[in-house]
Amino acid sequence: MAPPNDPVNSIFSVPPGKGLEKCFDLSNGKFSVKGVTLLTDVPTNVSFSLFSSISQSPDAPFPLLQRVLSHSHKGGFLGFRKDEPSDRLMNSLGRFTGRDFLSIFRFKTWWSTMWVGNSGSDLQMESQWVLLDVPEIRSYVIIIPIIEGSFRSALHPGTDGNVMICAESGSTQVKASNFDAIAYVHASDNPYNLMKEAYGALRVHLNTFRLLEEKTAPNLVDKFGWCTWDAFYLTVEPVGVWHGVNDFVEGGISPRFLIIDDGWQSINRDGENPNKDAKNLVLGGTQMTARLHRLDECEKFRKYIGGSMLGPDAPSFDPRKPKMLISKAIELEHAEKDRDKAIQSGVTDLSEYEEKIKKFKQELDAMFGGNESSSSGQGCGSCSCTAENYGMKAFTRDLRAKFKGLDDIYVWHALCGAWGGVRPDATHLNSKVIPCKVSPGLDGTMTDLAVVKIVEGGIGLVHPDQAEDFYDSMHSYLANVGITGVKVDVIHTLEYISDEFGGRVDLAKAYYKGLSSSLSKNFKGSGLISSMQQCNDFFFLGTDQISMGRVGDDFWFQDPNGDPMGVYWLQGVHMIHCAYNSMWMGQIIQPDWDMFQSDHLCAKFHAGSRAICGGPVYVSDSVGGHDFDLIKKLVYPDGTIPRCQYFALPTRDCIFKNPLFDQKTILKIWNFNKYGGVIGAFNCQGAGWDPKEQRIKGYSDCYKPTSCSVHVRDIEWDQKTEAAQMGEAEEYAVYLSEAEELHLTTPKADAIQVTIQPSTFEIFSFVPVEKLGPTLKFAPIGLTNMFNSGGSIQELEYIKSGTEMNVKIKVKGGGRFLSYSSGSPKKCHLNGAEVAFEWLAGGKLALNLPWVEESGGNSDVVFLF
């Protein structure tokens, strides 16, 4: 709470300041901003209230309150009133046509992406916000559906340009008819300031979440890691994980974090032996009706014997086995889909299909060899052994003993435990299988196997009164056995099962409170990656403690439903998800751009985006399936990364465009380094959302070379205090990573024109040029063997001594260090010793740097002029 002397109450009772009443106006059926009409035909049951008239004294830091107050005249709330109460209400907010917008909508229960249009009817169902372009006053206005009481809201398309708002409780027992603040509106002349101001205002108003600036991101945010998912799927087991980590170390990269994904838990299906793990699971989908039957690791991890991987007789691992199992499981899955299609088409004789399914199952079981894992010894089997030398505790201890740089080991779990929750009567928890009911709003989303399977099996829900006990029971055990964090997935299942628990808002509050409490107690308050969480319920209710989360759908190395363009078309879609979602999610959590595979055909495309995304870099390579040359352009040998200082966002000229299938727009994202700015230009054209088919599909006619212009003004230098001064430079050196070109440019110069091939990119590093004398100019670029060259520069100092000028630079990493210098230095010192350098008339000043292990990879470079 605010200190007693902080005049919080008086803050919200101050008289409206200059211009306060003039920003928004609702009258005569028109909703306007500074005299410009945004919405017409606004129903008479819609109301607008100033921010200060609704918000109360919040539990927020006083500087944040002051900042929100200073912008409060730019925002307010929309509400509406109905005659009859209901648990789901739909109402028009008015209509607009002919005005460009950017929106974020849920295309699956768990995942959101961008959509653009120019009419309220162009919106997609379950839109999380809509940003309107108001060029008449060089401004932008955002409408954000929010939470009021026990109701959450979303925007939907209406006919004739109408914007519909849907308020729903998720429970037939929770009804309402009146809302004073079910949506928030905010205006600004800067779209990036707009996001900061709007979500800052909502943090103060709702008082149920905290901004990223108030929290600490997990330790792994600036490190390299490995996730086991694509390498093993559900076949993950200790020996394979061990060999996977060892692969990276032998390749010259030390992973600093490991995520053991789905497949490590003790799960089984209803009808199976309640005390035995389900056997021979391979693909995601087969486990989605299974539930936790105990809260510790499954048998294949419990069998691990401490020290068995450290000795000379450590078990070997065949990296072909997971691939063969996955291939056979895919055959089985396709056979089951063929049978299901036959049933839907009216086929009555299914014997041929059933015979094929039976055959594939037998072949898959034979490949497992009757023993689910290649564990190193029998261990304690399925008993409840707690000996220090067995199971996950022994395994994590051995991993850390062998791989000294492995700081963090995370494991995966679903929000409700497993995909199907917790099996009733299997643990000390009060769990009950709840049938799933999908909201009508999700009818407009893409068909999703996960939803189909979860609805099929229902969820074994631990009673919300036990949510804190539930998470603490899991997490305290995990922390005790050496796990330092969790990846929490499948988050939005709660909305399917909220009817008897007070609705989706109340159920979410109970679960997120329990999760936050356990996170604080067991994982240092920050050891959590949230995933499958891209809906306003989570961000407004679940992020008081959680500080990091996925901003895109899964990295798909191929389309699971068949891919008309090989493996290419989904890759650009992933980057669009991440870039545009970061606009709002980045206000609340550290954006995580997800893993990728370094040996994928589009691996370099992904690597370029991860290099400047501002978050961690991790891969999901199969054992033995690595491109180390590519990884080393992202990662230092010690497993740290040259991370940008901010999170990557789309440039202004991309905001109201469609970089996926308009055949003309390149996705451009900007970010900062400590001593420069960076722009990545990515050709993502070739796929996107189809509103009629309600799915993401390929647009092969768009998959072609596309041109764009890049300018230093595309970087929003004012978005970070430390970067603002760099934005005032008179001249910049700009380095193109892929073309390997170095140029000079100024804020007044023409933009750089470039053509980008499909599924490729260019990274532009802009560095302010320093005048060292009447004719001498200098700008350090960084290590050009890294995608984010400027991220390698740790310190920079210009020192004048008499008639001499020295440039001192601390650089992390080894490789080719490049600077722009209009003249040749007299000397160059590297770590105190004079060394040779190369200077070309075009201004390229280069030398080779070693990786200095003793100094943490840092080198001191001094140029003497």
N, C-alpha and C positions, 0 to 999 in steps of 0.2 A: 504494500500500500504506500501511497505518497506520505512523506514525512509530515508531521502535524503543522509545520509552518508553511507548507506549500499550499497556496491559495487555489486548490483544485476546483472547489465549488465555484469560486468567483470567476474562474476561467470560462466556465460554460454559461455564466450568467451575464457576461459583459455585453453591453449594447452593441448591435451590429455596427461594424466599422464601415469605412468608406467603400462603396461599391458592393457591399454584401448583398443587398436586396436585388441588385441589378444583374447578377450572373445568370440565374435561372428564373424563369417565370412560367407559371401554369395558369392560363386564363383563356376563356372563350374557346376551349377545345384545342388550344395550341400549347405545346411545351417548347420554350425558347431558351437559347443561351445568348446573352448580350444582344438581344433583339433579333437573332437569327433563328428561324423556326426549325426545330429538329423533328418534332412529331406533330402530326395533325390528327384531327378526329379523335382526340383523347377522350375516352368515356368520362361521364360526369362522376362516376364512382371512384375515379383515380385521384389521389391527393399527392401533393408535394410539400415536404417540410425541410426547413433549413437544418443543417447538421447540428448546430448549437441548440436547436429546440428539441432534439431527440436524445442525443448522447448524454450520459450521466458521468459521474466521477469514476474513472477507470483505475485499475491497478496497472499503471504504466509508468515508466521512468519520466520524471518531470521534463527533461529536455525533449522527449518525444511528444509529450502533451503540448509543449510550447510550439513545436514545429507543426503539429497537426492544427493547432489553433490559428497559426499564421496563414494557413491555407483553407481554413474552414469555410470562408465565403465562397469558395469554388465548388462546394459539394452540398449534397442534400439527399433526401430519401423519397422514394416513390412508394405509395401504398395503395390499397384498394379495399372496397367494402362490398360484401355480397349480402343478399337477403337471407340466404339459408346457409348454415354451417356445413362443412364437408371436410373430409380428410384429404381431398385433392381438388383444388380450385384453379380454374384457368380464367385469365382476364387479359384483355387487350390493354396495352399501355399507350396505344396510338399507332399511327402508321407513318412510314417514310418511304419515299422512292427517289431515285436519282441522287443518292448520297452514298459515296463509297464507305464500306466498313470492313474491318477485320474482326473476326470472332474466333473464339475457341469453343469447340463442342466435343462431347463424348461420342466417339465413333464405336466404342465398345464400353461395357460397364466400367472398365478400369482405365481406359486410355482416351486421351483427348488430343485433338490436333486443330490446326488453323483452317479457317474458311473465309473467303472474301465474297463480296457481292455489293449491290447498291440499292437493295429494297428489303423491307422487313420480311417479305415472303422468301427471300433468298437465305435466310437463316436456317440452320439445321436444328433438329430437336436436341434438347439437352445442351444448349449453349451456356457456357459458364460466364461469358461476358461478351459484349460487343463494343468495339471502339469505332466511333464515327468521325470521319474527316469533316472539318468545318472550315474550308479554305476562305470563306467570306471574312472570317476574322482571324485567319491563320492560327487556328486552334483545333483541339481535339476534345471529344467528350466520350466518356466511357459509362456504360450502364452495366452494373454488376448485380446479378441476382444473389441474394444473401440469405441469412437465417434470421428468422424472427420467432421467438418462443420455441415451440416444438415443430416448426415447419422449416423446410429448406426450399429453395426455389431454383428454377432454371428458366432460360428463355427458349421459346419455340417459335417457329414461323407461323404466320397467320395469312389469311387471304387478303388480296388487294393491298399488300404492303404492311399489314398490321404486325406489330411485335407483340407476341403473347408471353405472359409470364405465368408459370405454373408453380403453385405453392402446394406442397404435399407433406403430410406427416409420416406416411408409411405405416399408419395404423388406423383401422376402421373405428377404433375406440377414441381417437384423438382428432377432434374436429374444431374448426374455427371459421369465422366469416369476415373478420376485420383485420387488416394489416396496416400499420402506420409506417413501417420501414422494412419492406420486403425486397427492395432493390436500392442500390446506392448509385448516384450519378455524380460525376466529377469532371471538371473542365480544366484544361491547361494548354499553353501554347507549345509545350514540349511533350512528346508522347512518352518519353522515358521518365521525366519528372512526374507525369500524370500517374504512371503506375506506382511510383514511390509514394506519392501523396494519397492516392486512393486507398492503397492497401494499408498505409499508415493510419488513415482515418478509420478504416474498418477494424484495425487492431485495437484502436482506442474505443470504438463504439461497441464491438462485440465482446471484447475482453476475454476471449476464449482461446486465443492463440498469440504467439509472439513472432516478431519479425526476425529474419536471419541476423540482422545487426545486433539483436539482443541475445544471441545464442552462440555457442561454440561448435564449429563443424567437426566431424570425426577426424582423427589423426591421419586417416588414409587419403585425405583430400588432395594432397600434393605428392602422392606416391603411385607406384606401379604395382598391379596385382594380377592374380589369376583366379578366374571363376571356373568351377568344374562343370557347369551345365552342358554346354555343347560338346565337351570332351567325353562325357559319360552318360548324360541324362540320368536316369534312375539307377544305372548300374554302378554308380560311384562307390568306391571302396578304398580302404587305406593304402594298399600297395600301389594302386593306380595313382592316387593323389601324391604319394611320396615320389614316385618316378616323374610325375608331372612337374613338381616343384624342382626336382633335381635337374630336369631338362633345361630349365631356364638358367639355373646357376652355371651349368656346364656350358651354356651358350653365351655366357658373359653378362647376364642380367640377373640381379637378385630380387625376386619379388618381395615387396615389403608387406603385402597382405594377401591372404588366401580366403576365398569364399567357397565353402563346401555347400553346394546348392542342393536342391531337392533330391532326396534319395537316401539321406542319412538317418531319417527318423524311424521310429517303431510304429508302423501303420499296418492295418489289415482292413478287410471289408466285412460288412455285416454278413453273417452266415458262416464266416470262416472261424477257425479256432481263435477265441478271444485272447489267447496268450501267445500266439505265434505271429511272426511277421508274414505279410504277403510275400510270395516268392516270385522271382523271375520278372520283376517289373523293369521296363526299358524306357518307353516313351511317355512324355507328358500326355495325359488323357486317361491312361489306364489306372492311374492312381487317384483320379479326381473324385471318386466315390469312396475312397478309403479314409479311415479315421485313425487318430492316435489311440493306441491302446496302452501306451506308457509314455513317460515324458523324457526319457533318455534316448540314447542312440540305439539303432537297430542291431541285430545280431552280428552282421558282418563287421560292424565297428566294435561291438562288444568283444568280439573274438580276438581283437588285436592284442598281441603280447608285447609288452614293453621291451625295447632293445632289439627286437627281431630285425628291424631294418638298419640297425647300426653296425651289425657284425659282417664278417666276410661272406657268410652264407645267407645273406638277405635274399628274400624271394625275388625272382625276376618278374617282369610284366610284359605281356604281349600287347603292344599298342593296337594290333589289328583286331583284338577281340571285341572291344566296345563298338568299333565300326561294323563288324560282322553282326553283332547283336542288334545294333540299331537298324541295319539294312534289313535283317529278317523281320524285325518288329514292324518296320514300315510296310513290308509285304503283307503281314498279318493285318495291319490297320486298313490297308487298301481293300483287302478281301472282305473285311467286316463292313466297310463302307459300301462295297458292291452289293453285299447281301441286303443292307438297309435300303439301298436304292431299289433293289428288286422287290422288297416288301412294299415300298411306297408305290410302286408301279403296278401292284396287284398280282405279282408272281406268287403262286401257291406252292409249287414244288421247289423247295430251297435246298434239296439234298446236295446238289452240286456245289453250292456255296458253302454249306456246312462242312462238306468233306474237305474242301480247300482250307477252310479255317482250321479244322482239326489237324490237318497235315502241317500247316505252318506253326501251330502251337507245339506240336510234338517236336518239330525241328528246332524251335526256339529252346524248348526245355533241354533237348539233347546238347545244344550249344552251351548252355549253362553247366552241363555236365553233372547235374544232380547236386552241385555245391554252388551256392549263389555267389560266393566270392573266393578270391584267391588269398584269403587272409593268411597271415603268417602264423600258423598254428591254430589249435583249437580254442585256446583261451578258456573263458568261463561260459561259453555257449550262451544259453538263454536264461541262465540263472541271474539272480540279482547281486552278483558279486560286486563289491565296492573296493576291491584290492587296488592299491596304487599302481600295480604293474599290468593292469588290463584296461582295455577299452579306450574311450576317447581321451581320458586323462593321460594315459601312457603315450598315446599317439601324438597328442599336441606337445607333450614334453620332449619326445624324440624329434619331432619336426624342429623345435626350437634349438635342440642340442646340435643338430646337424646344420641347419640353415640359420645362421646367426642374425641375418638381417630381417627375418620374418617377424615383424612387429605385431601384426594383427591376424587373427584367425576368426572369421565370421562363419556362421551357419545360417541356413535358410529356414524359415517357417512361415506358414500362413497366419493371417491375423487370428483366425479361429483355431489355430494349432496346426492342423493339416488341411488339405483342400476340403475334406469332408468333416472337418472339426475334430472333436474328441468323442471317442466311442463311449456310450453310456455304460456305467457300472464297471468300467475298466480302470479307472483311477479314483482318487479320493474326491474328485470334483463332481459337482452336480451337473451332469450333461444330459441333454435331451435332444433327440433328432427333430429338427424343425423343418417342415416343408417350406420350399422356397416359392416366393411370389415376386415375379419381376414387374417392376413399375411399367405402366403403359408408355411412359416417356422413352423407355429403352427399346420400344418396338421400332424406333427409327434408327437403331444402331445395327452394326454388322453382326451377322451370325457368327457365334463364337463357340467352339467346342467346349471350352471351360464352362461357359454358362449352361450349355446343354447337359453336361455331366453333373454339374452341381445341382441343377434343378432336378435331375433324375434321382440323385441320392439324398437330397436334403443336407442339412448341416447339423452336426452334433455340437450344439451350442452350450458352452459352459454358462451357467446362469450369470447375468451381469453383476449380481451381488458378489460373485466370486472372481470377477475379472482380475483384480489385483493379486489374489492368491494364485490364480491360473498362471499369470505371467511370471510372478516371482518364483513359483515352483519350477518352471522351465528354466528361467534365466539364472537363478541362483545355482542350480545344478550345472548349467553350462559354464558359468563364470568359475565355478570350483574346478572344472576339468580343463581349464585353460582357454576357453572361448572368450574373445574380447568384444564381440558384437554380433548382431543379427541382421539379416536381410529379411524384412517383414513384407510378405507378398499377399496377393489375393485379398486386398483390403476391403473392397466394396461389396463383399458378400453380406455384410451386416444389413444393408438396405433390403435384402430379400426376405429377411426373417424377423422384422422388427414389430410385427403386428401386435403381439401379446406383451411387448416390453416397452410400451409407451411411445413407440414410433422410432424412426431412424435417428433423429437427433438425440433423444434420451439414451438410446442403446449405444450410439457412437460415443457419447460423453462418458458413459460408464467404462466402456472398453478402452478408450484412449486415456482416461485417467489412470486405469490400471497399468497400461503399457508405459505411460510416462513415468509413473512411480517406480516401476521395475527398471526402466532405463537409467533413472537417476541412481538407484540403489546398486545395480549390478554391472552396468557398463559405462561408468564414469559420466553419465548424463548425455553422451553423444554417440555411443557405439551402435548406431542403427542406420540402415539404408531402407527407406520406404519405397515400395514398388506396387504397381497395379493400384494406384491411389489418386488418379488424376480427376478428382471431382471435388466440388466445393465443400462437401461434408468434411472431408479429411482436412483440407487446408484451414478451414475455419474452426474446426473442433479438435483436430489431432496433432497440431504442431506447436503446442506450448513448449514441449521439450525436444521433439524431433527436429533435426536441423539439416538433414540431407535426404534427397529422394530422386528417383528417376524422373526425367522430363520427357522421355520418349517411350514408345512401344518397344517391344523386344527387338534386338538385332536379329533379323531373319537372314540366315545365310542362303536360304532359298524359300520360295513360296510353298507352304505345306499343302496348298490346294492345287498345285500345278502352276508353272510359271511360263507365260508365253514369251518372255524375253530372257530366257536363261536365268541367271542369278542376279541380274542387274537392277530390275525396275524398283524393287522395294528399298534399295539402299538410299536413294535420295529422299524417299518418304521419311525414313528414320531421321534424317538431319532436319527436315522441316518440323517434325514433331518437336525435336529438342530445342531448336532455335526459338520458335514462337512460344512454346510453353514456358520457356525461361523468362519471358517478359513478365509473367505474373507469379509463377512459382518461385522465381529467383528472389522475389521480395521476402519470401517466407522460409525457404530452404535452399541449401547449396545444390544447384543443379548437377545431376549425375547423368552423363550422356550414354551410359551403359557400355557393356563390353562389346567386343567384336573379335573376329578371328584373323590373326595376322597372315594366314596363308590363303585367305579368301580372294577371289578374283577382284573384288572391290576393296581389298584391305587398305590400300594406300589412300583411297577416297575417304574411308572412315578415319584413318590415322590423321589425315590433314585436319579434320574437324576436331578430333580429340585433342590435338596439339594446342589449339587455341580456345577450347571450350571453357577453360578456367576451373575444371574439376579433375577428379582422378582419372588415370588411364588404366584400364584393365582389359585383358583378353580372355577368351574362352577357348583357346587352342586345344586341340586334341593332343595327347601325348605324342611327341615326335613331330607334330605338325606346326612348325614355326618358321617365320621369316625374320630371322634375327637382324638382318640388315635394316629391315623396316622398323622393327621395335626400337633399334638403337637410334633412330631419328626422332624418337619420342621420349626415350628413357635413358637416364645415366646408368653407368654400371652398378651404382649402389642402390638402384631401385627408386630413386627420387626422379622428379620430372621438372622441366623448366615451365612451370605453370604460370599462366597469365594471372593478373592481379584482380580481375573482375570475372563476371560470367558473360559468355558471348551472347550477343543479341543481334537481331536483324537490323540492317541499316534503314534509315527513314524511307529511302526510295523503294524498299521492298515491302513496307508495312501493308499497303493496300493492294499488293500484286499477288499473283499466283505463280511461285517459282517451280511448280510441279508440272503444269500442263497448259500454260498460256503461250508456249513456244517462243517466248521473248525475254523472260526474266531469269536472271542468275541470282541464286541465293547469296547475299553478301552478309557476313557477320563481322562485328567489330569487337575488339577487346583491348586491354592495356597490358604492357609490360612495365617494369619499374622505370625504364628510361626510353619508352617509345610506345607507339600504338600499332595495332595490327588489324588487317582486314583479310578475311578469307572469302574467296569467290568460288562457289561450288555450283556445278551444273547438275541440278537435281531433276531436270525435266524428264518426263517419261512415265509418270504414274500419279495417282491421286484418287480422291474420293469421288464416287459416282452417286449422286443423291437418288437417282431412280433405282439403281441396282443395290443401293445401300451397302456398298463395299468399296474397298480400295482396289483399284485395278490398274493395269498397264495402259498407257497411251503411247503406243509405239511410234506414232507420227511425230511426237514431241521429242523423241530421243535422238537429238542431233546437236551439232555444234551451235553454241549460242554466244552472243557478244554482250559485253557490258562495259560500263565505265567505272573507274575507281578513282576517288579523290580523297585527299587528306581530310577534307571536311566531312567525309562520311563517318569519321570517328567522333563519337560524342565525348570529347575531352572533358566537358564539365560534369560528367557523371561520377567522377571520383576526384576528390579534393586534390590528391597528390598528382593527378594527371592534368589538372586545369592549366598549369603554367606551360606544359609542353604544347598545349593547343594554341599558344600565342606566339609560337616561333615564326620567324620570317621565312625560313627555308627548312626543308626536310630532305634527308637522304632516304630513298625508298629502295628496298631490296625485294626482288621477286624470287621466291624460293625455288619454283619449278623451272622458270626460264633462266635462273642464275644471272639476273641482270641487276645492275645498280644504276640508279638515276637520281637526279636532283629535281625537286619540285617545290612550288610555293603555294600558299593558300589561294593566290590569284591565278595560278597557272591552269591550263586546260586539264581535264581529267585524263587519266591513263586509259587507253582503249585496249581491251583484251578479248580474245575469243577463246572460250573454254569448251573442250570436247566433252561429250557425254561421260558421266561418272568420273570426271576429273576436276581439278581445282587449281587455283593459284593462291599463294599466301603473300601478302604485301606487308612488309615491315617498314613503318615510318618512324624515323628517328630525327629529332630536332638537330639542326646543324649549329655548332658553336663556332663563333668567330674568335680565333686565337690571335689574330693580328690583322693588319690592313688587307693582306691577301691570303691569309691562311685560314682554312675552314676545316672542321673535323666533326665526324659523327660515327660512333661505334655501332656496328650492325649486330655482331655476335657470332655464334658458331653456325656456319652455313650448312654443316652436316646435320643440324637439327631442324625440324620443320618450323619450330618457334625459335628462330635464331636469337631474337632479342631477349628471350627469357633466360638466356645463359648469363647475362650481365647482372652481377650482384651489386657492384658498387662502381661509381664513376665520379672522378674528381678532376677538375681543371686547375692547375697550380701555376701561377706566374712567379718567376724568380728572376729579377733583373731583366735581362734581355731574353731569357729563356722561358719557354712555355712547356710544361710537362702535362701529359694526360695519364692519370693513374686509373686502371680498370681492374676490378676483380671479376674473374670469369669462372664459372663452374662448368666443367666438362672438358673433354678432349676432342681435338679435331681442328678444322680450319677456321681460324678467327679472322673476321673481315671487318674493316672500318672504311669509311670514306675519309680521305684526306686530300685536300687540294695540293699539298706539297709533301715531299718526302721527309720523314723524320731524320734527325741526325743519328740517333741511336734508338735501340729498343732493348729493354731489360725484361727478362722473364724470370720471375722468382729470384731476383737479385743478380742474375747473370746476364751479360750482354749476349744477344742472339741475333741471328740474321733474320731479315724480313723481306717481303716482296712489295714493291710499290710500282704501280703502272700509271702511265700518264693520265688515264681516265679517272684516277682518284682511288683505285682499289689498293688498299693497304692490307696485306695479309701475312699471317704467320701460323705455324702449326703449334698447337698446344697439347701437352701430354695430359693423361688422366693421373693426377697426383693423389694416390690413395691416402697418404699420410695427412694430407690437408683437406680430406673430404672431397677431393676432386677439384678444389679451387686453385686457381693460378693468379698471380699478381703480374699484370702487364703494365709496363711504363713506356710511353713513347716520349722522347725528348726532341723538342723542336728548337 
